[in-house]
């Protein structure tokens, strides 16, 4: 597990050989939401491949424009539907918002807005799976695992062509 300070809050990264399992955001000194969920699902968390914030992850988070050759491998756990929701969402252009219903329609499942919301609610990879881009049909931002204020800030930054995170400083890496 790696931790880094950022202007968005403390970042916690957990990876395995296949890619990023978890990227959480929290207040300084607090455990990020979702980390205990990951540890419950995968109780041998200490055996994961330990890495620091790689250049690819940092470049994705602190760049206002991500080049097409920036690749960050993700290790998504869950159903096929959840995987499809995340995949479609990742393909959404930065700064573009869509509703749960619109995302469901893009999956050819127009009546699955609630299921889309449930899948997004289980996202353990902040920013890299950009669930902050999905809003309610009434324009409200809705819920966000890492806090409503952070969701609003991420939306604002993307819509203004800014990087998701302005700075990152590695603070520790736990073996």
BELVENGI-V550262 format. One record per residue. N is the residue number from 0. RES is the residue in one letter. SS is DSSP state (alpha for helix, beta for strand, coil for the rest). Layout:
{{N RES SS} {N RES SS}}
This chain:
{{0 X coil} {1 X beta} {2 X beta} {3 X beta} {4 X beta} {5 X beta} {6 X coil} {7 X coil} {8 X coil} {9 X beta} {10 X beta} {11 X beta} {12 X beta} {13 X beta} {14 X beta} {15 X beta} {16 X coil} {17 X coil} {18 X beta} {19 X beta} {20 X beta} {21 X beta} {22 X beta} {23 X beta} {24 X beta} {25 X beta} {26 X coil} {27 X coil} {28 X coil} {29 X coil} {30 X coil} {31 X coil} {32 X coil} {33 X coil} {34 X alpha} {35 X alpha} {36 X alpha} {37 X alpha} {38 X alpha} {39 X alpha} {40 X alpha} {41 X coil} {42 X coil} {43 X coil} {44 X alpha} {45 X alpha} {46 X alpha} {47 X coil} {48 X coil} {49 X coil} {50 X coil} {51 X coil} {52 X coil} {53 X coil} {54 X alpha} {55 X alpha} {56 X alpha} {57 X alpha} {58 X alpha} {59 X alpha} {60 X alpha} {61 X alpha} {62 X coil} {63 X coil} {64 X coil} {65 X coil} {66 X coil} {67 X coil} {68 X coil} {69 X coil} {70 X coil} {71 X coil} {72 X coil} {73 X beta} {74 X coil} {75 X coil} {76 X coil} {77 X coil} {78 X coil} {79 X alpha} {80 X alpha} {81 X alpha} {82 X alpha} {83 X alpha} {84 X alpha} {85 X alpha} {86 X alpha} {87 X alpha} {88 X alpha} {89 X alpha} {90 X coil} {91 X coil} {92 X coil} {93 X coil} {94 X coil} {95 X coil} {96 X coil} {97 X beta} {98 X beta} {99 X alpha} {100 X alpha} {101 X alpha} {102 X alpha} {103 X alpha} {104 X alpha} {105 X alpha} {106 X coil} {107 X coil} {108 X coil} {109 X coil} {110 X coil} {111 X coil} {112 X alpha} {113 X alpha} {114 X alpha} {115 X alpha} {116 X alpha} {117 X alpha} {118 X alpha} {119 X alpha} {120 X alpha} {121 X coil} {122 X coil} {123 X coil} {124 X beta} {125 X coil} {126 X coil} {127 X coil} {128 X coil} {129 X coil} {130 X alpha} {131 X alpha} {132 X alpha} {133 X beta} {134 X beta} {135 X coil} {136 X coil} {137 X coil} {138 X coil} {139 X coil} {140 X coil} {141 X coil} {142 X coil} {143 X coil} {144 X coil} {145 X coil} {146 X coil} {147 X alpha} {148 X alpha} {149 X alpha} {150 X alpha} {151 X alpha} {152 X alpha} {153 X alpha} {154 X alpha} {155 X alpha} {156 X alpha} {157 X alpha} {158 X alpha} {159 X coil} {160 X coil} {161 X coil} {162 X coil} {163 X coil} {164 X coil} {165 X coil} {166 X coil} {167 X beta} {168 X beta} {169 X beta} {170 X beta} {171 X beta} {172 X beta} {173 X coil} {174 X coil}}
